[in-house]
Amino acid sequence: MNTKHSFLQAKQEYDQKYSKSNSFKAFLPVDLHFNKKVTIKDIHSEPNEEYYKWQFFHSIVASGLYKKDYIGAEIYFPKGNKDSKPLKLDGAIFDEPKWFDQYKKWREKKDQAALDYLRQHLVGVIEFKREGSKNTEAVYNQQLKAGLHESESNFCLGIIYDKEKLYLFQRKESRYLRLDSSYNVKGEKSATGDLSLHLADAYIKLPSFDQLIKRTAIVEIDRTKRTVDDLDVITGVFSQQIKDAIYNIVRTMDRLGMKNQRGYEILIEILALKIHDEKRSQRLKSYLKFYKTKPEKEKLDLLFYITEKERNFTTLNDSTIQTFISRMKKLYKDASGAYRYILNNSVDWTNQSHINVISTVVEELQDYSFVRSYKTDLYQLVFYKFASEFSKSDKGQFVTPIPLIDFLVQIVNPRNDEKLIDPTVGIADFLSVSYVNANSNLDDKNIYGLDNDKQMVMLAQLNMLLNGDGNAILQWKPDLGSIVWKFNSQGGLVRLDPTLHSKGNWGNWKD
């Protein structure tokens, strides 16, 4: 099995290969059976729990995180008295490959020494669901904790994998907690309700086998020293990663009374900072490589992050949150020149509600890369998540459905040497879809967009940034009557009536 992928890449590989299949040949022992054929679709041909189970197993093995000889599916342990139904673990990880021989002795001969061995060498317990996190608390409390309790190892990793959402836990001595200590609201005294179960874990937090057997399973992520290459790729606008992140952000905005136009403007501004930060790091890395200059690591490091101490601030007078604010203000200043239509100074850096929204956005998105995700359908994020908050029916603003835009772009099929102009650009879906469909080969200098609403131009620039571009020529112009244009002899775009357009060439509007 290929072991050159990250967990996420291996997951995508599995989806590409089996998304249209109805069955899967198990490559791990399922109880006592090898090469078992499992059904991975339900009666409606949708992925069932088995689909996600084998998606996870494939991903941890194909990524090289774990070797298949240490893992089993549907592993049974006794429960209560001899007449009780046994406890079944959806997945189990052991610290030695000979676990299966011991498991066979236990299952076939009820060998108690073999059972003792299994408990002493059980270092990971996995529960699979396909419920979209509707019952995470119940799954953890009633199923996963029971499995963790079977382990007599000093440390045991707990995993819930629910329809691609990952939740990581630990049983350390007699304490049951989230693996990421920042999720344990009351520290080591946290009960089930204190474990932030509304927050899933990023795939990069999944510990490797080596980390697990050394009992150092907590993956320490030093976010102060990372480049864009250290971040996870987002699989698309409908991926569980982005859904969870946006849900948690919007919930925070609602709680703070910021689920309004101002709140969404702040969210979009911070998204632009995220993209700017990644592009800055990526651009500097390319520059240093091209000129064969020794990298100054601190200049490559991303600024879009928040530490645990910064996140747990009480008031804006806390020194920790002031450090975070200073870092974000620096990033804001650096990005203002490039993204002048997005960064409209909506943020009041002395307003605690604004800072709470910003810290939540950073916390939810800091482990994912937008720049490296541009080849997905992430550009539709603006269409599906934000456009309705800004469009105004009383001004005749309506968002054109993406399928219709796709159809029209395929008909027009813009080429690299052609000018692409949208005089009522809105959120720039025509431009962004054209750019994506052309495999990012359209020239920025040939992409133009115009709108009479500053907020639409704000969204348009974000939309172009999300698909890997961002340098298209976008402009806000108030209504001046007719908006009929023509090309001049130099190829510039001018008003048909020159008295209404003093600049002459669109390309000079930045002046």
Secondary structure as GFF3:
##gff-version 3
##sequence-region A 1 511
A	DSSP	alpha_helix	7	18	.	.	.	ID=ss1
A	DSSP	beta_strand	23	25	.	.	.	ID=ss2
A	DSSP	beta_strand	37	39	.	.	.	ID=ss3
A	DSSP	alpha_helix	49	62	.	.	.	ID=ss4
A	DSSP	three_ten_helix	68	70	.	.	.	ID=ss5
A	DSSP	beta_strand	71	77	.	.	.	ID=ss6
A	DSSP	beta_strand	87	94	.	.	.	ID=ss7
A	DSSP	alpha_helix	99	109	.	.	.	ID=ss8
A	DSSP	alpha_helix	112	121	.	.	.	ID=ss9
A	DSSP	beta_strand	122	129	.	.	.	ID=ss10
A	DSSP	alpha_helix	136	139	.	.	.	ID=ss11
A	DSSP	pi_helix	140	144	.	.	.	ID=ss12
A	DSSP	alpha_helix	145	150	.	.	.	ID=ss13
A	DSSP	beta_strand	155	162	.	.	.	ID=ss14
A	DSSP	beta_strand	165	172	.	.	.	ID=ss15
A	DSSP	beta_strand	175	178	.	.	.	ID=ss16
A	DSSP	three_ten_helix	181	183	.	.	.	ID=ss17
A	DSSP	three_ten_helix	187	189	.	.	.	ID=ss18
A	DSSP	three_ten_helix	192	194	.	.	.	ID=ss19
A	DSSP	three_ten_helix	203	205	.	.	.	ID=ss20
A	DSSP	alpha_helix	209	213	.	.	.	ID=ss21
A	DSSP	three_ten_helix	228	230	.	.	.	ID=ss22
A	DSSP	beta_strand	232	233	.	.	.	ID=ss23
A	DSSP	alpha_helix	240	255	.	.	.	ID=ss24
A	DSSP	alpha_helix	261	290	.	.	.	ID=ss25
A	DSSP	alpha_helix	297	300	.	.	.	ID=ss26
A	DSSP	alpha_helix	308	311	.	.	.	ID=ss27
A	DSSP	alpha_helix	319	336	.	.	.	ID=ss28
A	DSSP	alpha_helix	352	365	.	.	.	ID=ss29
A	DSSP	beta_strand	368	369	.	.	.	ID=ss30
A	DSSP	three_ten_helix	371	373	.	.	.	ID=ss31
A	DSSP	three_ten_helix	378	380	.	.	.	ID=ss32
A	DSSP	alpha_helix	381	381	.	.	.	ID=ss33
A	DSSP	pi_helix	382	386	.	.	.	ID=ss34
A	DSSP	alpha_helix	387	390	.	.	.	ID=ss35
A	DSSP	three_ten_helix	393	395	.	.	.	ID=ss36
A	DSSP	alpha_helix	402	412	.	.	.	ID=ss37
A	DSSP	beta_strand	420	422	.	.	.	ID=ss38
A	DSSP	alpha_helix	429	437	.	.	.	ID=ss39
A	DSSP	three_ten_helix	444	446	.	.	.	ID=ss40
A	DSSP	beta_strand	447	451	.	.	.	ID=ss41
A	DSSP	alpha_helix	454	466	.	.	.	ID=ss42
A	DSSP	beta_strand	473	476	.	.	.	ID=ss43
A	DSSP	beta_strand	485	487	.	.	.	ID=ss44
A	DSSP	beta_strand	493	495	.	.	.	ID=ss45
A	DSSP	three_ten_helix	498	500	.	.	.	ID=ss46
A	DSSP	three_ten_helix	506	508	.	.	.	ID=ss47
###
